[in-house]
Amino acid sequence: MIVPQFLHREEFIDELEDVAAQAGARFLELCLVSSRDQAAAQFDARAGSSQANHRAATMLQSATDARPVEELYDAMIAMTENRPQTLRVNIVPGDVHESLIRPRDATAQGAR
């Protein structure tokens, strides 16, 4: 099972892990990480996107009570630091190939 989103709901992550265990499946918790500034820039770059998920994220981020992307990034890093089972993998901005190889290698090695 792959959940390709930032899940800042630890209870849901734990539920996914329980489901995997019940199914006898391997569960890996993986977080793709860029720099704080890069994360904000990537979000801003999606503002004009025609993809529905990008438009929805932009709409949610424009709400008056929305937390800034940088604050969400900080919360994500803090959460992964409190979850030692999370594999944190640095992506390479602009290099899709290398950014895909790194998670593969990290999951094969089980490295953090």
Order of alpha helices (4+ residues) and beta strands (2+ residues): alpha-beta-alpha-alpha-alpha-beta-alpha
